């Protein structure tokens, strides 16, 4: 009688506070463990005629009672301005504290009523379940017998494959593990097929597969597939093909734990719970599910306590033990929050519905995976940032500045990426616990705009840097002297100019696109830049002319550093060449800077080849043929000098003959083709040999002299008697004698000039 009254009042209470419409002011929540038990009690009461009649009488009696007057509370309209900021903060704090307190109170109440969950097991009818147990045991035995026989048949093949994998490389070991896993899957499917055939033909009606047999076969496939995967990873009996850094004892212990845990978890949830739900009661299935979850949590707690020291030592080695740091402290005591979380799951398994528990576990798994991936990525990025980018020696030798440029950009980019990873992990965690909806934020206008702008700006900066780095590296590679090519100054100047111009263009475009993605209108900036450029163009016409002329001079290759040129009336060697000016040093050592706007003509003495021009002045009395022979002989002697012969192009003296008649000499011209820039040295060496050859042959090189003419006397040079005149041919007719010129004092005569003119 007492049990009947208890069931009656429980059903009535549930009906009044849960079933009556209009009572719930909040959205419907999944029933708790106590509510599920009350629902089961209500169902049993409604099935009992006597208890159902008593429930009806109680409801009629309650409906006839006069409801108590509801105390009307005066409406308090609180204006936001009257409450103020402090009042609103207080109201928010009050509501938050009350919500937490009510949740804790409700959690405690549900926890106290948790034993009611297992009461459904005592009220269940197990007669039908017992009749099905024998057939299920037979099916289990047949299925596992087929599977074990197949394993024994493939054991030799597995051993041979593992022996070969021990001597193979990492990819060979991975391939061997994959083949073993596939063979296990094939055996699982064969065993599943054999068990299904046995259930269809032997157990029950032919051609009909019982419900409980289907549940077992499905659970068998899931359990054995997971165990095959664990066995392929751990390889407890084959040390050299093991994919994880564990010894044999650890691998065997972990393999046993996984086998027992998977058997308990999968068969409990995929076999026992559905069977109890169908053949006993929903409450009994709920109780079996809770027992399975609690047993699974107990196994996980045992694993944490057993492997606590090993995992702590491994984490300390990976993270580094730095005194005073927060991360090593968390690494050493990682098991404390894990055990606290498992205790919370114990409570949830008792009082919360199954889907709430599974949702909490999946949420936790999502958070753990996100944090693990984020911490791993952040740790890897930190190592790269600290160590920097290291390029091979051959690459650094060809492009010396590439490593420096990469180390100037990559650490900053990786730091920004690490910050983005931390923000993403925080958003995922907040989304998982329900404090922030990442999906809704991304679907909103502001969120989508921020995400798209961030990705676009990152791509713009990455493409801009990659373009600049590629161009700069290519220019450095072309200008590197060790690449087998001779780089001229003109090429160096043009390449540096091109790199600077393209760099400015890339920076300007990247800045404009970035500002545009940030929502800044760049049209006024472009207009302002155009006005400023126009003003600069009008105010710096000379500079613009310098640059334009310099560009064409560089493109045409008129001047290179080291050339001897004549520009703007200045001759000298080019020491520095820019896009605006050329810097020359003349023969006196004077340094000249000449802007290209003042250059009308460029005379380059060092293009292709040159000529050492030799103009020899000899007396009129000398024979031209003899002088030619002497100059050719001097050239032959010049070719005997190895230091000069390498500068001569061709090998023959280009005799040009009698060039002109001077006042006191004949000028005979010849020239020698030389390498560019060597004409002056060859000319000086040749002049020395010509002088020596003339001296040996007695060929006179005229010099400045003063002559005095005396009437009826021979012309006698002032410095002594002249060389006897050569015989001349008689003239056909003698001109009449001219009167002698008047005597002029010696003081009226001027000395001859430097050319020998008298």
C-alpha positions in Angstrom: 0.0 0.0 0.0 2.8 2.4 0.8 4.5 1.7 -2.5 1.2 2.3 -4.4 0.7 5.6 -2.6 4.3 6.7 -3.4 3.8 5.9 -7.1 0.4 7.7 -7.0 1.8 10.9 -5.5 4.8 10.8 -7.8 2.6 10.5 -10.9 0.3 13.3 -9.6 3.2 15.6 -9.0 4.7 14.9 -12.4 1.3 15.5 -14.1 0.7 18.8 -12.2 4.1 20.4 -12.7 5.1 18.9 -16.0 2.1 17.6 -18.0 -0.3 20.5 -17.5 -0.1 23.0 -20.4 0.8 26.6 -19.6 3.0 25.8 -16.7 6.4 25.8 -18.4 7.5 29.3 -19.2 10.8 28.3 -20.8 11.5 26.1 -23.8 11.1 22.4 -23.2 14.3 20.8 -21.9 15.2 17.1 -22.1 13.9 15.2 -19.0 16.3 14.6 -16.2 16.9 11.2 -14.5 14.2 11.9 -11.9 11.7 13.0 -14.5 12.4 9.9 -16.5 11.7 7.8 -13.5 8.5 9.7 -12.8 7.3 9.2 -16.3 7.9 5.4 -15.9 5.9 5.6 -12.7 3.0 7.5 -14.4 2.9 4.9 -17.1 2.6 2.1 -14.6 -0.1 4.0 -12.7 -2.2 4.4 -15.8 -1.9 0.7 -16.6 -3.3 -0.1 -13.1 -7.1 0.4 -13.0 -7.2 1.0 -9.2 -4.3 3.4 -9.2 -5.7 5.2 -12.3 -9.1 5.7 -10.5 -7.4 7.1 -7.5 -5.5 9.5 -9.6 -8.7 10.7 -11.3 -10.4 11.3 -7.9 -7.4 13.3 -6.6 -7.4 15.4 -9.8 -11.2 16.1 -9.5 -10.7 17.1 -5.8 -7.9 19.4 -6.7 -9.9 20.9 -9.5 -12.8 21.7 -7.1 -10.7 23.6 -4.7 -10.8 27.4 -4.8 -7.5 28.7 -6.0 -5.7 30.9 -3.7 -5.8 34.6 -4.5 -2.7 35.6 -6.3 -1.0 38.4 -4.5 -0.7 41.2 -6.9 2.7 42.9 -6.8 2.9 46.5 -7.9 4.6 46.9 -11.2 7.9 48.7 -10.8 8.8 50.4 -14.0 12.5 51.1 -13.6 13.9 53.5 -16.0 17.4 53.0 -17.2 18.3 56.6 -16.4 17.0 56.3 -12.9 18.9 53.1 -12.2 22.2 54.2 -13.7 25.2 52.3 -14.8 25.9 50.9 -11.3 22.3 49.7 -11.0 22.4 47.9 -14.3 25.7 46.2 -13.3 24.2 45.2 -10.0 21.1 43.7 -11.7 23.3 41.7 -14.1 25.5 40.4 -11.3 22.4 39.5 -9.2 20.8 37.6 -12.1 24.0 35.8 -12.9 24.6 34.7 -9.3 21.0 33.6 -8.9 21.2 31.6 -12.1 24.3 29.8 -11.0 22.9 29.2 -7.5 19.6 27.8 -8.9 21.6 25.6 -11.3 23.7 24.2 -8.5 20.7 23.7 -6.3 18.9 21.8 -9.0 22.0 19.8 -9.7 22.2 18.7 -6.1 18.6 17.8 -6.0 18.9 15.7 -9.1 22.0 14.1 -7.7 20.1 13.1 -4.5 17.4 11.5 -6.6 20.0 9.6 -8.8 19.5 6.2 -7.1 15.9 6.2 -8.4 17.4 5.6 -11.9 18.4 2.0 -11.0 15.0 1.2 -9.5 13.7 0.4 -13.0 16.1 -2.7 -13.0 14.2 -4.2 -10.1 10.8 -3.7 -11.7 11.7 -5.2 -15.0 10.4 -8.4 -16.6 13.4 -10.5 -17.6 11.5 -13.6 -18.8 11.6 -12.7 -22.5 15.2 -11.5 -22.2 16.3 -14.9 -20.7 14.7 -16.8 -23.6 16.8 -14.8 -26.1 20.0 -15.1 -24.3 20.9 -18.6 -25.4 20.5 -17.9 -29.1 22.6 -14.7 -28.7 25.4 -16.7 -26.9 25.5 -19.2 -29.7 25.7 -16.5 -32.3 28.6 -14.8 -30.4 30.4 -18.1 -30.2 30.0 -18.9 -33.9 31.0 -15.4 -35.1 34.1 -15.2 -32.9 35.1 -18.8 -33.8 35.1 -17.8 -37.5 37.1 -14.7 -36.8 39.7 -16.4 -34.6 40.2 -19.2 -37.1 40.8 -16.6 -39.8 43.3 -14.9 -37.6 45.2 -18.2 -37.0 45.2 -18.8 -40.8 46.8 -15.4 -41.5 49.2 -15.4 -38.6 52.1 -16.7 -40.7 51.5 -14.1 -43.3 51.4 -11.3 -40.6 54.7 -12.5 -39.1 56.4 -12.6 -42.4 55.2 -9.1 -43.3 56.3 -7.7 -39.9 59.8 -9.3 -40.3 60.2 -7.6 -43.6 58.9 -4.3 -42.3 61.6 -4.4 -39.5 64.3 -3.9 -42.2 62.4 -1.4 -44.3 62.3 2.4 -44.1 59.5 4.4 -42.5 57.2 4.2 -45.5 57.7 0.4 -45.7 56.6 0.1 -42.0 53.6 2.3 -42.7 52.7 0.2 -45.7 53.0 -3.0 -43.7 50.8 -1.7 -40.9 48.2 -0.7 -43.5 48.3 -4.2 -45.1 47.8 -5.8 -41.7 44.9 -3.5 -40.9 43.2 -4.3 -44.3 43.6 -8.0 -43.7 42.0 -7.6 -40.3 39.1 -5.7 -41.9 38.6 -8.5 -44.4 38.5 -11.1 -41.6 36.0 -9.0 -39.8 33.7 -8.8 -42.8 34.1 -12.6 -43.3 33.2 -13.3 -39.7 30.3 -10.9 -39.9 29.0 -12.6 -43.1 29.4 -16.0 -41.4 27.5 -14.9 -38.3 24.8 -13.3 -40.4 24.4 -16.5 -42.5 24.2 -18.6 -39.3 21.5 -16.3 -37.8 19.4 -16.4 -40.9 19.6 -20.2 -41.4 19.9 -21.7 -37.9 18.6 -19.2 -35.3 14.9 -18.5 -35.3 12.9 -18.5 -38.5 14.7 -19.1 -41.8 15.3 -15.9 -43.7 14.5 -13.7 -40.7 17.3 -11.9 -38.8 16.4 -11.3 -35.1 16.7 -7.8 -33.7 19.2 -8.8 -31.0 21.4 -10.7 -33.5 21.6 -7.6 -35.7 22.6 -5.5 -32.8 25.5 -7.9 -31.9 26.7 -8.2 -35.5 26.9 -4.4 -35.8 28.6 -4.1 -32.5 31.1 -6.8 -33.5 32.1 -5.0 -36.6 32.6 -1.7 -34.7 34.6 -3.3 -31.9 36.9 -5.4 -34.0 37.6 -2.6 -36.5 38.6 -0.3 -33.7 40.8 -3.0 -32.2 42.4 -3.7 -35.5 43.3 0.0 -35.8 44.7 0.0 -32.3 46.7 -3.1 -33.0 48.2 -1.6 -36.2 49.3 1.5 -34.3 50.6 -0.1 -31.1 52.0 -3.4 -32.5 52.4 -4.9 -29.1 54.4 -7.9 -30.3 56.6 -6.2 -32.9 58.8 -3.4 -31.6 60.5 -2.3 -34.8 57.3 -1.7 -36.7 55.6 0.2 -33.9 54.3 3.6 -34.9 54.4 5.2 -31.4 57.4 5.6 -29.1 56.5 3.0 -26.5 58.3 -0.1 -25.1 56.9 -3.6 -25.3 55.5 -3.5 -21.8 53.7 -0.1 -22.3 52.4 -1.1 -25.7 51.0 -4.4 -24.3 49.4 -2.8 -21.3 47.8 -0.1 -23.4 46.6 -2.6 -25.9 44.9 -4.6 -23.2 43.3 -1.5 -21.8 41.9 -0.5 -25.2 40.5 -4.0 -25.8 38.7 -4.2 -22.5 37.4 -0.6 -22.7 36.1 -0.9 -26.3 34.4 -4.2 -25.5 32.6 -2.7 -22.5 31.7 0.6 -24.1 30.6 -0.6 -27.6 28.7 -3.8 -26.5 27.0 -2.0 -23.6 25.7 0.9 -25.8 25.2 -0.9 -29.1 23.9 -4.2 -27.7 22.7 -4.2 -24.1 21.0 -0.9 -24.0 18.8 -1.4 -27.1 18.0 -5.0 -25.9 16.9 -3.7 -22.4 14.9 -0.9 -24.0 13.0 -3.2 -26.2 12.5 -6.3 -24.1 12.5 -5.0 -20.5 11.7 -1.3 -20.2 13.0 2.2 -21.1 14.0 2.8 -17.5 16.0 -0.5 -17.4 17.8 0.5 -20.6 18.5 3.9 -19.1 19.9 2.2 -16.0 22.1 -0.1 -18.1 23.4 2.9 -20.1 24.3 4.7 -16.9 26.1 1.7 -15.5 28.1 1.4 -18.8 29.1 5.1 -18.7 30.2 4.9 -15.1 32.2 1.7 -15.8 33.8 3.5 -18.8 34.6 6.5 -16.7 36.1 4.3 -14.0 38.4 2.7 -16.6 39.5 6.1 -17.9 40.2 7.2 -14.3 42.3 4.0 -13.8 44.2 4.8 -17.0 44.9 8.4 -15.9 46.2 7.3 -12.5 48.3 4.5 -14.0 49.9 6.5 -16.7 50.2 9.8 -14.8 53.9 9.7 -14.2 54.9 8.5 -17.7 52.7 11.1 -19.4 54.1 13.8 -17.1 57.7 12.9 -17.8 57.0 12.9 -21.6 55.2 16.3 -21.4 58.1 17.8 -19.4 60.6 16.6 -21.9 58.6 18.1 -24.8 57.8 21.4 -23.2 61.0 22.1 -21.3 61.2 22.5 -17.5 61.7 26.2 -16.8 61.4 27.2 -13.1 58.7 29.7 -12.5 56.9 29.2 -15.8 53.2 28.4 -15.9 53.3 25.8 -18.6 55.6 23.4 -16.8 53.4 23.7 -13.7 50.3 22.7 -15.8 52.2 19.9 -17.4 53.3 18.4 -14.1 49.7 18.5 -12.7 47.7 17.8 -15.8 45.9 14.9 -14.2 44.1 17.2 -11.6 41.8 19.0 -14.0 41.3 15.7 -16.0 40.2 13.8 -12.8 37.9 16.7 -11.8 36.3 16.7 -15.3 35.8 12.9 -15.0 34.1 13.4 -11.6 31.7 15.9 -13.2 31.0 13.4 -16.0 30.1 10.9 -13.2 27.5 13.2 -11.9 26.2 14.0 -15.4 25.9 10.3 -16.2 23.7 9.9 -13.1 21.3 12.8 -13.5 21.4 13.9 -17.1 19.9 12.2 -20.2 22.2 10.3 -22.5 22.2 12.8 -25.3 23.3 15.6 -22.8 26.2 13.5 -21.6 27.3 12.5 -25.1 27.0 16.2 -26.2 29.2 17.2 -23.3 31.8 14.6 -24.2 31.8 15.6 -27.8 32.1 19.2 -26.8 35.1 18.4 -24.6 36.6 16.3 -27.4 36.2 19.2 -29.7 37.9 21.6 -27.2 40.7 19.2 -26.5 41.4 18.6 -30.2 41.3 22.3 -31.0 43.6 23.1 -28.1 46.0 20.3 -29.0 46.2 21.3 -32.6 46.5 25.0 -31.7 49.3 24.4 -29.1 51.2 22.1 -31.5 51.0 24.7 -34.3 51.9 27.5 -31.9 54.9 25.5 -30.6 56.1 24.8 -34.1 55.8 28.4 -35.1 57.6 29.5 -32.0 60.5 27.2 -32.9 60.7 28.6 -36.4 60.5 32.1 -35.1 63.4 31.6 -32.7 65.6 29.6 -35.0 64.9 31.7 -38.1 65.1 30.6 -41.7 68.2 28.6 -42.8 68.9 28.2 -46.5 71.4 25.7 -48.0 74.9 27.0 -48.6 74.6 26.8 -52.4 71.5 29.0 -52.4 73.0 31.5 -50.0 76.1 31.7 -52.1 74.1 32.5 -55.2 71.6 34.8 -53.5 73.4 36.2 -50.4 70.6 38.5 -49.3 67.7 36.0 -49.6 68.1 34.5 -46.1 68.3 38.0 -44.6 65.2 39.1 -46.3 63.3 36.0 -45.3 64.4 36.4 -41.7 63.2 40.0 -41.8 59.7 39.1 -42.8 58.9 35.5 -41.9 59.1 35.8 -38.1 56.7 38.8 -38.1 54.3 36.9 -40.4 54.5 33.8 -38.2 53.9 35.9 -35.1 50.7 37.3 -36.6 49.7 33.8 -37.6 50.3 32.5 -34.1 48.1 35.3 -32.7 45.4 34.4 -35.2 45.6 30.7 -34.1 45.2 31.7 -30.5 42.1 33.9 -31.3 40.6 31.1 -33.4 41.1 28.5 -30.6 39.5 30.9 -28.0 36.5 31.4 -30.4 36.1 27.6 -30.8 36.2 27.1 -27.1 33.7 29.8 -26.4 31.5 28.4 -29.2 31.7 24.9 -27.7 30.6 25.9 -24.2 27.9 28.2 -25.6 29.2 31.6 -24.6 29.8 32.7 -28.2 28.4 31.4 -31.4 31.1 31.4 -34.0 28.8 30.2 -36.8 26.3 33.1 -36.2 29.1 35.6 -36.0 30.5 34.4 -39.3 27.0 34.5 -40.8 26.5 38.1 -39.6 27.4 41.0 -41.9 30.1 42.3 -39.5 31.7 38.9 -38.9 31.8 37.9 -42.6 33.3 41.2 -43.5 36.0 40.9 -40.8 36.8 37.4 -41.8 36.9 38.1 -45.6 38.9 41.3 -45.1 41.4 39.5 -42.9 41.9 36.7 -45.4 42.1 39.2 -48.3 44.6 41.5 -46.6 46.8 38.5 -45.6 46.8 37.3 -49.2 47.6 40.8 -50.5 50.6 41.1 -48.2 51.7 37.6 -48.9 51.5 38.0 -52.7 53.2 41.5 -52.5 56.1 40.1 -50.4 56.5 37.0 -52.6 56.6 39.3 -55.8 59.1 41.6 -54.2 61.3 38.7 -52.9 61.2 37.0 -56.3 62.3 40.1 -58.2 65.0 41.1 -55.7 66.4 37.6 -55.6 66.4 37.4 -59.4 68.3 40.7 -59.6 70.8 39.6 -56.9 71.3 36.4 -58.8 72.0 38.2 -62.1 74.3 40.7 -60.5 76.3 38.0 -58.6 79.7 37.7 -60.2 80.1 34.0 -59.4 77.3 32.9 -61.7 79.5 32.6 -64.8 78.4 35.9 -66.4 80.2 39.2 -66.5 77.8 41.9 -65.3 78.4 45.3 -66.9 77.8 48.5 -65.0 75.0 49.4 -67.4 73.2 46.2 -66.6 73.7 46.7 -62.9 72.3 50.2 -63.0 69.3 49.2 -65.1 68.5 46.2 -62.9 68.8 48.2 -59.7 66.6 50.9 -61.2 64.0 48.3 -62.3 64.0 46.7 -58.8 63.5 50.1 -57.1 60.7 51.1 -59.5 58.9 47.7 -59.2 59.3 47.8 -55.4 57.7 51.2 -55.2 54.9 50.0 -57.5 54.3 46.9 -55.4 54.2 48.9 -52.1 51.8 51.4 -53.5 49.5 48.8 -54.9 49.6 46.7 -51.7 48.9 49.8 -49.6 46.0 50.9 -51.8 44.4 47.5 -51.8 44.8 47.1 -48.1 43.2 50.5 -47.4 40.4 49.6 -49.7 39.8 46.3 -47.8 39.7 48.2 -44.6 36.9 50.3 -45.9 38.8 53.5 -46.6 37.9 55.3 -49.7 41.1 55.6 -51.7 39.7 57.8 -54.5 40.7 61.0 -52.7 44.2 59.6 -52.1 44.6 58.8 -55.8 43.4 62.3 -56.7 45.8 63.9 -54.2 48.7 61.8 -55.5 47.9 62.9 -59.0 47.9 66.6 -58.0 51.1 66.2 -56.0 52.8 64.4 -58.9 51.8 67.1 -61.3 53.1 69.8 -59.0 56.4 67.9 -58.6 56.6 67.5 -62.4 56.3 71.3 -63.0 58.6 72.2 -60.2 61.4 69.7 -61.0 61.6 69.8 -64.8 65.4 69.7 -64.7 65.3 66.6 -62.5 62.8 65.0 -64.8 65.0 65.8 -67.8 68.0 64.3 -66.0 66.1 61.1 -65.2 64.6 60.7 -68.7 67.9 61.4 -70.5 69.7 59.1 -68.0 67.2 56.3 -68.7 67.8 56.5 -72.5 71.6 56.7 -72.1 71.5 53.6 -69.9 69.2 51.7 -72.2 71.4 52.5 -75.2 74.5 51.5 -73.3 76.4 54.7 -74.1 78.3 54.8 -70.8 79.5 52.2 -68.3 81.5 52.5 -65.1 85.2 52.4 -66.0 84.8 53.9 -69.5 86.8 56.8 -70.7 84.4 59.3 -72.1 84.0 62.9 -73.1 80.7 64.4 -72.1 79.7 68.0 -71.7 83.3 69.1 -72.6 84.9 67.0 -69.8 87.1 63.9 -70.5 87.8 61.4 -67.9 87.1 57.9 -66.5 83.6 57.2 -65.3 83.7 56.2 -61.6 80.0 56.4 -60.7 76.8 56.2 -62.8 73.3 56.8 -61.6 70.0 57.4 -63.3 70.5 61.2 -62.9 74.2 61.9 -63.4 77.6 60.6 -64.3 80.7 61.1 -62.2 84.1 61.4 -64.0 87.7 61.8 -62.8 90.0 63.5 -65.3 93.7 63.0 -65.9 94.5 65.6 -63.3 92.5 63.7 -60.6 89.6 66.2 -60.6 86.2 64.7 -59.8 83.4 65.9 -62.0 79.6 65.3 -61.5 77.7 65.9 -64.7 73.9 65.8 -64.8 72.5 64.1 -67.9 70.4 67.2 -68.8 73.6 69.0 -69.8 74.8 66.1 -72.0 74.3 66.6 -75.7 77.0 64.3 -77.1 78.7 61.2 -75.5 82.1 60.3 -76.8 83.1 56.9 -75.5 86.7 55.9 -76.1 86.1 52.3 -75.0 83.6 50.6 -77.3 84.5 47.5 -79.1 88.0 48.4 -80.1 90.4 51.4 -80.4 93.2 52.7 -82.6 96.6 53.9 -81.4 97.1 56.8 -83.9 100.7 57.7 -84.7 101.5 61.0 -86.5 105.2 61.2 -87.1 106.8 64.5 -88.2 110.0 64.1 -90.2 112.2 66.6 -92.1 111.4 67.4 -95.7 114.7 66.0 -96.8 113.8 62.5 -95.5 112.6 59.8 -97.9 109.0 58.7 -97.2 109.7 55.1 -98.1 112.6 54.9 -95.7 110.5 56.4 -93.0 107.7 53.8 -93.7 110.2 51.0 -93.4 111.4 52.4 -90.1 107.9 52.6 -88.7 107.0 49.1 -89.8 110.3 47.8 -88.3 109.3 49.6 -85.0 105.9 47.9 -85.1 107.6 44.5 -85.5 109.7 45.2 -82.5 106.6 46.2 -80.7 105.0 42.9 -81.3 108.0 41.2 -79.7 107.0 42.7 -76.3 104.5 40.3 -74.7 103.1 42.9 -72.4 102.0 45.0 -75.3 101.3 42.3 -77.9 98.3 41.1 -76.0 96.6 44.5 -76.5 97.1 44.5 -80.3 94.2 43.4 -82.4 94.9 42.1 -85.9 98.7 42.0 -86.1 99.6 44.5 -88.9 100.4 48.1 -88.9 97.8 50.1 -90.8 100.0 52.5 -92.9 98.1 55.6 -94.0 100.9 57.5 -95.7 101.8 61.2 -95.8 99.0 63.0 -94.0 99.9 66.6 -94.4 102.7 69.2 -94.8 103.6 71.2 -91.7 105.6 74.4 -91.7 108.9 72.6 -91.0 108.0 68.9 -91.3 106.1 66.2 -93.1 103.5 64.4 -91.1 103.3 60.6 -91.8 100.3 58.8 -90.3 99.8 55.1 -89.2 97.6 53.4 -86.7 97.4 50.2 -84.7 94.2 48.5 -83.8 94.0 47.7 -80.1 91.7 46.6 -77.4 89.4 49.3 -76.0 91.2 51.4 -73.4 94.7 50.1 -74.3 95.3 52.5 -77.2 97.2 55.0 -75.1 99.6 52.5 -73.6 100.3 50.9 -77.1 100.8 54.4 -78.5 103.4 55.3 -75.9 105.3 52.1 -76.3 105.2 52.4 -80.1 106.5 56.0 -80.0 109.5 54.9 -78.0 110.4 52.2 -80.5 109.9 54.6 -83.4 112.3 57.1 -81.8 114.9 54.4 -81.4 114.4 53.2 -84.9 114.8 56.7 -86.4 117.9 57.3 -84.4 119.4 54.1 -85.7 118.6 55.0 -89.3 119.5 58.7 -89.0 116.0 59.9 -89.8 115.6 63.4 -88.6 112.7 64.4 -86.4 112.5 68.2 -86.9 112.7 70.5 -83.9 112.1 74.2 -83.5 115.0 76.3 -84.7 115.9 79.8 -85.7 117.5 80.5 -89.1 119.3 83.7 -90.2 119.5 84.5 -93.9 122.6 86.5 -94.9 122.9 87.9 -98.4 125.0 85.9 -100.8 125.8 83.3 -98.0 124.5 79.9 -97.2 121.8 79.5 -94.7 123.5 78.5 -91.5 121.5 77.4 -88.5 122.1 79.2 -85.3 123.0 76.0 -83.5 125.6 74.9 -86.0 126.0 73.8 -89.6 123.1 71.8 -91.0 123.2 68.4 -92.5 124.5 68.5 -96.1 121.5 68.9 -98.3 120.5 66.0 -100.5 121.1 66.2 -104.3 118.1 67.7 -105.9 117.1 67.5 -109.5 118.0 70.6 -111.6 115.1 72.7 -112.5 114.3 73.3 -116.1 114.5 77.1 -116.0 116.2 79.3 -113.6 114.2 82.2 -112.3 115.9 85.6 -112.4 117.8 86.5 -109.3 115.8 88.3 -106.7 117.1 91.2 -105.0 118.4 90.5 -101.5 116.0 91.4 -98.7 117.0 94.2 -96.5 118.9 93.2 -93.4 116.8 92.9 -90.3 118.2 93.0 -86.8 118.3 89.8 -84.9 116.0 91.3 -82.4 113.2 91.5 -84.9 113.1 87.6 -85.2 111.0 85.4 -83.0 111.8 82.0 -81.8 110.0 79.2 -83.5 107.0 77.5 -81.9 106.8 74.0 -80.4 105.9 72.5 -83.7 109.2 73.4 -85.3 107.8 76.3 -87.3 110.5 79.0 -87.9 
